[in-house]
Amino acid sequence: MSEEKTAPAASGKQAAKMLGFGGFFAMTASMVMTVYAYPNFASSGLHLIFFLILGGIFWFLPVALVAAEMATVKGWEDGGIYAWVGNTLGKRWGFAALFYQWFQITVGFVTMAFFVLAAISYIVGWDALYNNPLVMFIGVAIIVWVLTLTQLGGTKLTARIAKIGFFGGVLIPAVVLLIGLIAYLATGGVSQLHFDAGGIVPDFTKVSTLVIFASFILAFAGVEASASHVNELKNPGKIYPMVMIVLCILTIVLDTLGGLAVAMTMTEAQLDANLSTGVVVAFANIFDAHFHCGWLVYVIAFLLAAGVLAEISSWIVGPSRALLETANEGIIPRSFAKTNKHGVSVKTVVVQGVIVTIWDAVLCGSMALAGGSGSSISYLTAVGLTVVIYLVGYVLFFLAYFKLVFKGKDHARVFQIFGGTAGKCIVAGLGLILTVFALIVSFFPPSQLNASSGTVYVITLLVCWVISVAIPFVIYGLRHHWNGGVDHKPPTIPGKKERAAMATAADAPTPVGKHSVPSPAAGTQDATPADTPQKE
């Protein structure tokens, strides 16, 4: 007998009790907190303090709080951002938001795997793992497919991997780095960062500063992706908001201290040459060059690689799990709703693996054409594309919340943002403004590119972005080709068209005769038969 079954619209009671605070915190933290990003922060010097606090308070915290409220709305526990946006702005937009969240990480998997290869190359002393495009392609493919296969074991296995990877690959290296920095300075080590109170606040009149600020905001992205697991929490109303708030504080503190530690132990030239692997170089500067404990650097490099592998594992099942709901509703082929005995859609994660492998081939092929891993404009374009795709999803995310605030006050939820309607609008408004700002400045070319390369970068990024943004609407438009003409249910917070249609139906006189039937109650979700296609 086949072990596959069609995923139900909602998780069962047993699944709802699989995750506690520790497992869910580790899974979410591994999606957001990354030690390998410290060199990017360090490259801005003392400005990183201002950027991380500003981005953390006015972007990361709003995202976390808004996600916490929408994730605990009764009936919205499954589907994550798809349920949130779909039940407010309409299923078309909900699917688009979910697609952007999912599609951007298919590119991100490759860049994360590149860091794993770089860390391994330091350990084994094989430079080809980081500068030979063919070797890199094979290495990334192996990493992605091995992790994809491990995720077929379900959420329990993912949570276990996330716990080990987060504590071993994020917390331990961060603590060791900070302790090493203190010992380095106490024993005569020279700080490469000169502290000046006037240098903390950057000059926002410079375009380069604006671009850097956008990268700091994006360093906090992904906190909402774990919401597709909210129905598996033992106490979602208590655990989910608590995880979001604790994670926000811990991320700001560790990223600030970690970025400063790297900036104080690496020269500007080292940072420019090692942005992707700079954290390993920082450890080497402290423990190898200064304390002559080179063996510890190898251990840390291994732990860092393990932490990134845990991050990839968490991302594999987060957005892909949310796609199950779209398959149940016929927006994508219903065959994607079939799951194995662990509740994982094998077809979804396999298709995801294929897409990541294609990105792997494109990026490594571009590196080969450009003459190596360090000179590829295509690589920078792919990173930029990851950013701008994701931010479109965040725009929809905040707009959906505003709709919930003003039109869905009767929707029960366990957690609500403080301050009533005014407080909610201020929090979400700050997040939306910074999201739009980051989206705009992300189209400026990176400082590493010259004028001609910058022009190519912008044009390529714009074209790829427009195509990527259009894809979910094309898929949505084709849904009747595979759903048998049975469309999804209308949003639980109807728009003007839906309300007008329901009002018309309610006011229409009931025909008299033996074949007449009572009209469904206006304003209920079942007001329209499930087998009648709904247009938005």
C-alpha positions in Angstrom: 0.0 0.0 0.0 1.3 3.5 -0.9 2.4 5.6 2.0 1.2 8.8 0.3 -2.0 10.5 1.2 -3.6 13.8 0.4 -2.7 16.5 3.0 -5.7 17.7 5.0 -6.6 21.3 5.0 -5.7 21.5 8.7 -3.2 19.6 10.8 -4.3 17.0 13.2 -4.2 17.2 16.9 -1.2 15.0 17.1 0.8 17.2 14.7 -0.2 20.3 16.7 1.7 19.0 19.7 5.0 18.2 18.0 6.9 21.5 18.7 7.7 23.2 22.0 9.5 26.5 22.6 13.0 25.2 22.2 12.4 23.3 18.9 10.4 26.1 17.3 12.8 28.8 18.5 15.8 26.9 17.1 13.9 26.3 13.8 13.0 30.0 13.4 16.4 31.3 14.7 18.3 29.1 12.2 16.3 30.8 9.4 17.3 34.3 10.6 20.5 34.3 12.7 23.7 33.6 10.7 27.3 34.1 11.9 28.6 34.2 8.4 26.9 37.5 7.8 29.1 39.3 10.4 31.7 40.4 7.8 28.9 42.2 5.8 28.0 44.1 8.9 31.7 44.8 9.8 32.3 46.3 6.4 30.3 49.4 7.5 32.5 50.0 10.5 30.8 51.7 13.5 27.8 52.4 11.3 26.7 48.8 11.9 25.6 49.7 15.5 23.1 52.3 14.1 22.0 50.1 11.2 21.3 47.0 13.3 19.4 48.8 16.0 17.4 50.9 13.4 16.7 47.9 11.2 16.0 45.6 14.2 13.5 48.0 16.0 11.8 49.5 13.0 11.7 46.5 10.6 12.5 43.2 12.2 10.3 43.8 15.3 7.3 45.0 13.2 7.6 41.9 11.0 7.8 39.6 14.0 4.9 41.3 15.8 2.7 41.4 12.7 3.5 37.8 11.9 2.7 36.8 15.6 -0.7 38.4 15.4 -1.7 37.0 12.0 -0.4 33.5 12.8 -2.7 33.3 15.8 -5.9 34.4 14.0 -8.4 31.6 14.5 -8.6 29.5 11.3 -5.4 30.9 9.8 -3.0 28.5 11.5 -2.1 26.6 8.3 -0.5 28.1 5.3 1.6 30.9 6.8 1.8 34.0 4.6 -0.5 32.4 2.1 -3.3 32.2 4.6 -2.6 35.7 5.9 -2.5 37.5 2.6 -5.1 35.2 0.9 -7.7 35.7 3.6 -7.4 39.5 3.4 -6.3 40.6 -0.1 -7.5 37.5 -1.9 -6.1 34.1 -2.9 -4.4 35.5 -6.0 -2.3 37.8 -3.8 -1.8 35.2 -1.1 -0.4 32.8 -3.6 1.9 35.5 -5.0 3.2 36.3 -1.5 3.9 32.7 -0.8 5.5 32.2 -4.2 7.9 35.1 -3.6 8.8 33.8 -0.1 9.5 30.4 -1.6 11.1 31.4 -4.9 13.7 33.7 -3.4 15.1 31.0 -1.2 15.7 28.7 -4.1 18.4 31.2 -5.1 19.4 31.7 -1.5 20.1 28.0 -1.0 22.9 28.3 -3.5 24.6 31.3 -1.9 24.3 29.6 1.5 25.8 26.4 0.1 28.7 28.5 -1.3 29.6 29.4 2.3 29.5 25.8 3.4 31.9 24.9 0.6 34.2 27.8 1.6 34.3 26.6 5.2 35.0 23.1 4.1 37.7 24.3 1.7 39.5 26.0 4.7 39.3 22.8 6.7 40.6 20.4 4.0 42.8 22.9 2.3 41.2 22.4 -1.1 40.8 25.8 -2.8 38.9 24.3 -5.7 35.8 24.0 -3.5 35.6 27.7 -3.5 37.1 28.9 -6.8 36.4 26.1 -9.3 32.9 26.5 -10.8 32.6 22.9 -11.8 33.6 21.6 -8.4 31.3 24.2 -6.7 28.4 23.1 -8.9 28.8 19.5 -7.8 29.4 20.4 -4.2 26.2 22.6 -4.0 24.2 19.9 -5.7 25.3 17.3 -3.2 24.5 19.6 -0.3 21.1 20.5 -1.5 20.0 17.0 -2.4 21.3 15.4 0.7 19.4 17.9 2.9 16.3 17.6 0.7 16.3 13.8 1.3 16.7 14.3 5.1 13.7 16.6 5.2 11.4 13.8 4.0 11.5 12.6 7.6 9.1 15.4 8.7 9.1 18.2 11.1 10.5 16.3 14.1 13.7 15.6 12.2 13.9 19.2 10.9 13.5 20.5 14.5 16.2 18.2 15.7 18.6 19.3 12.9 17.7 23.0 13.6 18.4 22.6 17.3 21.8 21.1 16.7 22.8 23.5 14.0 21.6 26.6 15.8 23.3 25.9 19.1 26.4 24.4 17.5 26.7 26.5 14.4 25.4 29.9 15.6 25.5 30.4 19.4 28.7 28.5 20.2 30.8 30.2 17.4 29.3 33.6 18.4 30.2 33.2 22.0 33.7 31.8 21.2 34.2 34.8 18.9 33.3 37.3 21.6 35.4 35.6 24.2 38.3 35.4 21.8 38.0 39.1 21.0 38.2 40.0 24.7 41.2 37.8 25.2 42.8 39.2 22.0 42.4 42.8 23.1 43.5 42.0 26.7 46.8 40.4 25.5 47.9 43.3 23.3 45.9 42.7 20.1 45.4 45.8 18.0 41.9 46.8 17.1 41.3 47.6 13.4 38.3 49.7 14.3 38.7 53.1 15.8 35.8 54.1 18.0 34.4 57.6 17.5 30.9 58.5 18.8 30.5 60.8 15.7 31.1 57.8 13.4 28.1 55.8 14.6 25.5 57.7 12.6 26.0 57.4 8.9 25.6 60.0 6.2 22.3 59.3 4.5 23.0 61.7 1.6 25.3 59.1 0.0 23.8 56.4 -2.2 26.3 53.9 -1.0 25.0 54.4 2.5 21.5 53.8 1.4 22.4 50.5 -0.3 24.3 49.3 2.8 21.3 50.1 5.0 19.1 47.9 2.8 21.4 45.0 3.3 21.1 45.4 7.1 17.3 45.3 6.9 17.4 42.2 4.8 19.7 40.5 7.3 16.6 40.1 9.5 14.4 38.6 6.7 12.7 35.2 7.2 11.3 35.4 10.7 7.8 34.9 9.4 8.6 31.8 7.3 8.3 29.4 10.2 4.7 30.4 10.7 3.6 27.5 8.5 4.4 25.3 11.6 2.3 27.3 14.1 -0.4 24.7 14.2 2.2 22.1 15.3 3.0 24.1 18.5 2.0 22.9 21.8 0.6 26.3 22.8 0.7 28.6 19.7 -0.9 31.6 21.3 1.8 31.8 23.9 4.9 30.2 22.2 4.8 32.0 18.9 4.8 35.6 20.1 7.3 34.8 22.8 9.7 33.2 20.2 9.3 36.3 18.0 10.2 38.8 20.7 13.1 36.8 22.2 14.5 36.2 18.7 14.3 39.9 17.8 16.3 40.9 20.9 18.9 38.1 20.6 19.4 38.8 16.9 20.1 42.5 17.4 22.5 41.8 20.3 24.5 39.0 18.7 24.7 40.6 15.3 26.0 43.9 16.7 28.6 42.2 18.9 29.6 39.8 16.2 29.9 42.4 13.6 32.0 44.6 15.9 34.2 41.6 16.7 35.0 41.0 13.0 35.5 44.7 12.3 38.0 44.9 15.2 40.1 41.9 14.0 40.2 42.3 10.2 41.7 45.0 8.1 39.7 46.8 5.5 41.5 45.0 2.7 40.8 41.6 4.3 37.1 42.5 4.6 36.8 43.6 1.0 38.5 40.4 -0.2 36.6 38.0 2.2 33.1 39.2 2.6 31.6 35.7 2.2 34.2 33.9 4.3 35.4 36.7 6.4 34.1 35.2 9.7 36.5 32.3 9.3 39.4 34.7 8.6 38.4 36.7 11.7 38.7 33.5 13.8 42.0 32.8 12.2 43.3 36.3 13.0 42.5 35.7 16.7 43.1 32.1 17.4 45.8 31.2 14.8 47.8 34.3 14.1 47.6 35.7 17.7 47.2 32.7 20.0 48.6 30.1 17.7 45.7 27.7 18.2 45.0 27.0 14.6 43.2 23.7 15.4 40.4 25.7 17.0 39.7 27.6 13.7 39.1 24.3 12.0 36.6 23.3 14.7 34.8 26.6 14.3 34.8 26.4 10.5 33.1 23.0 10.9 30.5 24.3 13.3 29.8 27.3 11.1 29.2 25.0 8.1 26.9 22.9 10.3 24.9 26.0 11.3 24.4 27.0 7.6 23.3 23.4 6.8 20.7 23.7 9.6 19.5 27.0 8.1 19.1 25.4 4.7 17.2 22.5 6.3 14.7 24.8 8.0 14.1 26.7 4.8 13.5 23.5 2.8 10.4 22.6 4.7 9.1 26.1 5.7 7.7 27.7 2.5 7.4 24.3 0.8 5.1 23.1 3.5 2.9 26.1 3.0 2.5 25.2 -0.6 0.4 22.2 0.5 -2.5 24.5 1.2 -2.4 26.0 -2.3 -2.4 22.5 -3.7 -5.4 21.6 -1.6 -7.3 24.5 -3.1 -6.3 23.7 -6.7 -4.1 26.8 -7.3 -1.3 24.5 -8.2 -1.8 20.8 -9.3 -3.5 18.8 -6.5 -0.8 16.1 -6.9 1.4 18.4 -4.8 -0.9 17.9 -1.9 0.1 14.2 -1.6 2.3 13.6 1.4 4.2 10.7 2.8 3.7 9.2 6.2 5.6 12.0 7.8 3.3 14.7 6.3 5.9 15.9 3.8 5.0 16.6 0.1 7.7 14.6 -1.7 6.8 16.1 -5.0 7.1 19.6 -3.7 10.6 19.2 -2.1 11.8 17.3 -5.2 10.7 20.1 -7.6 12.2 22.6 -5.2 15.5 20.7 -5.4 15.4 20.7 -9.2 14.9 24.4 -9.3 17.8 25.0 -6.9 20.0 22.8 -9.0 19.1 24.9 -12.1 20.1 28.0 -10.2 23.3 26.3 -9.1 24.1 25.6 -12.8 23.3 29.1 -13.8 25.4 30.7 -11.1 28.4 28.4 -11.5 28.1 28.6 -15.2 28.2 32.4 -15.0 31.2 32.3 -12.8 33.0 30.1 -15.3 32.2 32.6 -18.2 33.3 35.5 -16.0 36.6 33.9 -15.3 36.1 32.7 -11.7 34.1 32.9 -8.5 35.2 36.4 -7.6 34.4 38.3 -10.7 30.9 37.1 -11.6 28.3 39.8 -12.2 25.7 37.0 -12.5 26.4 36.0 -8.9 25.8 39.5 -7.6 22.7 39.8 -9.8 21.3 36.5 -8.3 21.9 37.8 -4.7 20.1 41.1 -5.6 17.3 39.2 -7.2 16.8 37.2 -4.0 16.4 40.5 -2.2 14.0 42.3 -4.5 11.7 39.2 -4.9 11.4 38.7 -1.1 10.6 42.4 -0.5 7.6 42.3 -2.8 6.3 39.5 -0.6 6.8 41.7 2.5 4.9 44.6 0.9 1.9 42.3 0.5 2.5 41.0 4.0 2.1 44.4 5.5 -0.8 45.4 3.3 -2.6 42.3 4.3 -2.2 43.2 8.0 -3.7 46.7 7.4 -6.7 45.0 5.9 -7.0 42.7 8.9 -6.8 45.7 11.3 -9.5 47.7 9.6 -11.8 45.0 8.2 -11.2 42.0 10.3 -11.7 43.3 13.9 -14.2 40.5 14.5 -11.6 37.8 13.7 -10.5 36.2 17.0 -6.7 36.0 17.6 -4.7 35.0 20.7 -2.1 37.7 20.3 -2.6 41.4 19.3 -0.1 44.2 18.9 -0.3 46.7 21.7 -1.8 50.2 21.4 -5.1 49.3 19.7 -5.7 50.3 16.1 -3.3 53.3 16.3 -0.5 51.2 17.7 -1.0 48.5 15.1 -0.9 51.1 12.3 2.3 52.7 13.6 4.1 49.4 13.9 3.0 48.0 10.5 3.5 51.4 8.9 7.1 51.6 9.9 7.7 48.1 8.6 6.0 48.9 5.3 7.9 52.2 4.8 11.3 50.6 5.3 10.3 47.6 3.1 9.5 49.9 0.2 12.6 52.0 0.8 14.8 48.9 0.8 13.2 47.6 -2.3 13.9 50.8 -4.2 17.6 51.2 -3.1 18.2 47.5 -3.8 18.2 48.3 -7.5 21.3 50.5 -7.1 24.4 48.6 -8.3 26.8 47.3 -5.6 30.0 49.3 -5.0 32.1 46.4 -6.2 31.0 47.0 -9.8 32.3 49.6 -12.2 30.1 51.9 -14.3 29.6 49.5 -17.3 29.1 46.4 -15.1 26.7 48.4 -12.9 24.5 49.2 -15.9 24.4 45.6 -16.9 23.6 44.6 -13.3 20.6 47.0 -13.1 19.1 46.0 -16.5 19.5 42.3 -15.8 18.1 42.7 -12.3 15.0 44.6 -13.5 14.2 42.2 -16.3 14.6 39.1 -14.1 12.6 40.8 -11.3 9.7 41.6 -13.6 9.6 38.1 -14.9 9.8 36.6 -11.4 7.1 38.9 -10.1 4.8 37.9 -13.0 5.2 34.1 -12.6 2.7 33.5 -9.8 0.0 35.4 -11.6 0.6 33.3 -14.7 0.3 30.1 -12.6 -2.8 31.4 -10.9 -4.4 32.2 -14.2 -3.8 28.6 -15.4 -5.3 27.0 -12.3 -8.5 25.8 -14.0 -6.5 23.6 -16.3 -5.6 21.3 -13.4 -8.3 21.9 -10.7 -11.2 20.6 -12.8 -13.0 24.0 -12.7 -13.5 23.8 -8.9 -12.0 27.0 -7.5 -10.9 27.9 -4.0 -13.0 29.4 -1.2 -13.4 33.2 -1.0 -11.3 35.1 1.5 -12.6 35.3 5.1 -12.3 39.1 5.0 -14.1 39.9 1.7 -13.2 42.8 -0.5 -15.6 45.3 -2.1 -16.6 43.0 -5.0 -17.3 40.1 -2.7 -19.3 42.3 -0.3 -21.3 43.8 -3.1 -22.1 40.3 -4.5 -23.2 39.1 -1.1 -25.4 42.2 -0.5 -27.0 41.7 -3.9 -27.7 38.0 -3.2 -29.2 38.9 0.2 -31.5 41.6 -1.3 -32.7 39.5 -4.2 -36.3 38.2 -3.7 -36.6 34.5 -3.1 -38.4 32.7 -5.9 -41.7 31.0 -4.9 -42.3 27.5 -5.9 -41.6 23.9 -5.1 -38.1 24.2 -6.4 -37.1 27.2 -4.4 -34.3 26.9 -1.8 -33.3 29.3 1.0 -30.6 31.7 0.2 -27.4 31.3 2.2 -26.6 33.8 4.9 -24.8 36.8 3.6 -21.3 37.3 4.9 -20.6 33.7 5.7 -17.7 31.8 4.2 -20.2 29.2 2.8 -22.3 31.8 1.1 -20.9 30.7 -2.2 -21.0 27.0 -3.1 -17.5 25.4 -3.0 -17.9 24.1 -6.6 -18.6 27.6 -8.0 -15.5 29.3 -9.4 -14.7 32.6 -7.6 -13.0 35.4 -9.4 -11.1 38.1 -7.7 
